[in-house]
């Protein structure tokens, strides 16, 4: 059974920092690309950052220079370090695992963690 469990969300003032963690089980973590997405009320879910199995990363323009995604394959964990937080970063943040099995793509989602940034 695949599980992705996020943690680290909370309430922070603008300009502050948070680090989100996502622990994966039931998958060969090192072979999966991982992503962080977010969904604000009334908006569509959007990609925040992603990291490949090889460690290459990409970011949404809105978070470049402020957020950093990283992974620790020994701990089956992907992180999102969020600095200089803004009220517009307020959203539920979701972790996603992406991979291929016999040429078929799959993805798994975590349950989400709330991040609220006050002005």
Beta strands, then each sheet from edge to edge (+ up, - down):
strand 1: 3-7
strand 2: 10-13
strand 3: 18-25
strand 4: 33-39
strand 5: 46-51
strand 6: 57-59
strand 7: 67-72
strand 8: 77-82
strand 9: 91-101
strand 10: 104-109
strand 11: 113-118
sheet 1: 1+ 3- 8+ 7-
sheet 2: 2+ 11+ 9- 4+ 5- 6+
sheet 3: 2+ 11+ 9- 10+
end
